[in-house]
């Protein structure tokens, strides 16, 4: 027996406490949080000694967890102790007998002291709490010391809950008075600590000023391309600030223009000149171009001719004096020789900056004017001249000419002014006065003046149809201009002794006139067979290159429809009456006079390169013919660059599809579609064997000038399938007149030319062709001239 227990026996209760009440009482005690200044005794079951010890333990735990709540609990416990310790109120014991033992009173005293200390400093538990041992009664056994657990604390000084806190593990009921609830922070509590408030880290993306700048300049460039307002673009760039990022603006502007039309390229060059030294420093422009040279390897992936376009931008920058020529030399040293940027610099130096009159060529490469087309320029020139004749204000007329911004097109002003002087003879003094003042001011250069007179001299025959006295009037104007000093006297060398323009051969001139009439009718009717008959009626095959030159020249000055019609006509002419030499010589004549053509057609070089590339795709020219044309041109001829551009286009990926649609699609697919349809109808005939149906399909194609392709593909299929049934189809087509002897001969000729390639897939191709050729000659399918060609070598060496 415990002697202490004998000394202080348990009080005798007047009535027993149910077990249920003993279990629920401590739990209800936990929720008695309201404490007034006067003690309140709630109607709970009477407290026993055992429940008191449990409540003291709970109080010690509250001291560790929540000192503020512990202080409230201590008040309750004190009230209950006073009540329980009074035997007169509850009648648990005699008047001389106390309710609590000495150990229990000592425990209560310690709890009270600790609560007072923690109320002032809840984060610093005194050593008294950790050193004292609670000794609960244990019946007759010796008391076992139970140490109060040390409270864990983090490095920040805050209390943290001890894991499990002595309350067992998974599947247990938990510790005494454990409600699994988190304590709520009361901001009105005197011991409130804002550091205990829950918090959440909020992430925020740090914006990169360079990224913001890049996004902003894209909208500025897009708006500029839409409006063409240079001043607005410069103002927006100034307001944007971040001048240290201006090289990225240069890079973005040029790269966006490279993937657009010539109008945007010209606009980009104009904007660069406007921003130079005013908004963007020269060093920043050089840095921007160097960044472009470094990134051109990536640009080539999306823009196939990026190297050539960037080379032209570099040349234009040099011509506009915004980049010094020495920059190209320094940039070449800084770039690897295998890089695309290095190639762009080489192209700029060799193809653009080393050519004669390169400045004028480079300036008008993209059309020269950012907002108006050639037709609009001509209309503006005509309007300002007529307004001048009415107002007689030469100063205003010169200002309007200057504002056009097409100095390389001033020869058109000269030509139209002279024609107007012939039409309105009373206006002749005014026109001569205007031209003299424009020459004296340097507004119209001497070369432009001579070109204007030369162009008028070449068109006098046509002009004489509307103005009968055109030649006489022109002969009177030339001496006046020379005597007044605004026309170079060297122009007289191009005139005959009698003052008339030296006439070409009469036959050639008549042929040109007839050719122009035939071409214009073709553009109206789109009737290729009729055009071919008209050319045959002329009976001048030696002038075929001249016809080709006229055809391309007239097409370039018209819309895409006529350009497409001209390309299709070239394919038909090459099949029917034009030889490859005729085509080569015709393009040579075009390229030789490309600089003169560019005086009337600003984008002549680009369009000529497209016509050349289209001729290669349509099998009118072979790629080697481009080399032949280049070898004939003078070294300083601008046509060499045109041919080089055509080779680049042909060598690009998916060149066939892109070049076939170079004039906007439409009938550009006619040749390719016809080839596909011919192959399908031949395959169907090979399987079904119905001759009449196959002939009807050929007739439905509606391309008699392309029937040579039927002959060629039929012969090739006969070799591949080893089926001579194709000869029966050709015989029927020939008998019906569906395939003419010219088309039959052309088909055999094209097959013969491709025998070397066919022999790679069909080993006996030459033997089979020799057999087919003999059969065709026996059936009179071929022209007699075909038999005069060298015999086919059928030896398999």
Secondary structure, 3 states (H helix, E strand, C coil): CCHHHHHCCCCCCCCCCCHHHHHHHHHHHHCCCCCCCCCCCCCCCCCCHHHHHHHHHHHHHHHHHCHHHHHHHHHHHHHHHHHHCCHHHHCCCCCCCCCCCHHHHHHHHHHHHHHHHHHHCCCCCCHHHHHCEECCCCCCCCCCCEECCCCCECCCCCECCCCHHHCCCCCCCCCCCCCCCCCCCCCCCCCCCHHHCCCCCCCCCCCCHHHHHHHHHHHHHHHHHHHCCHHHHHHHHHHHCCHHHHHHHHHHHHHHHHCCCHHHHHHHHHHHHHHECCCECHHHHHHHHHHHHHHHHHHHHHCCCHHHHHHHHHHHHHHCCCCCHHHHHHHHHHCCCCCHHHHHHHHHHHHHHCCCCHHHHHHCCCCCCCCCCHHHHHHHHHHHHHHHHHHCCHHHHHHHHHHHCCHHHHHHHHHHHHHHHHHCHHHHHHHHHHHHHHHHCCCCCHHHHHHHHHHHHHCHHHHHHHCCCHHHHHHHHHHHHHHHCCCCHHHHHHECCCCCECCCCHHHHHHHHHHHHHHHHHHHHCCHHHHHHHHHHHCCHHHHHHHHHHHHHHHHCCCHHHHHHHHHHHHHHHHHCCCHHHHHHHHHHHHHCHHHHHHHCCCHHHHHHHHHHHHHHCCCCCHHHHHHHHHHCCCCCCHHHHHHHHHHHHHCCCHHHHHHCCCCCHHHHHHHHHHHHHHHHHHHHHHHCCHHHHHHHHHHHCCHHHCHHHHHHHHHHHHHHCCCHHHHHHHHHHHHCCCCHHHHHHHHHHHHHCHHHHHHHCCCHHHHHHHHHHHHHHCCCCCHHHHCCCCCCCCCC
